[in-house]
Amino acid sequence: MWGRENKEFCNESPVGLTADKLCETDEENAYKKVNSQCRNQQGCEVIASNTFFDEPSCKTVYKYLKICYECIPDSVNAVDSLLEGKRKKRGAKLESILRRKREEKVMDELWDKPYHAQLL
């Protein structure tokens, strides 16, 4: 979510901006921007700005960015002595391919149906 949906959250605004007004922005656009920047990345950077989100509305409102995410373990690159021994055996390549496919499926499901947490 990029905008302002609560007057109390991040309420100390810089000079020239106000936190007293709410500002609804395009949630789908915010999702697409973050998705294109971060999906399948080990790390990513998102700039919380009207420029990044192509959002010219509510120019005087002090907006904030809320992102819910889940880290997917990088088991493909993990170093484990037991896995190293198994990789030498016949069929290790197939096991690696299947594991990668399972991880891709989990990531696709997370991006298709994101979890939206609420702040307390």
Summary of the structure (lengths in Angstrom):
residues: 120
radius of gyration: 20.3
end to end distance: 16.0
largest distance: 65.9
contacts: 242
relative contact order: 0.16
helix: 34%
strand: 7%
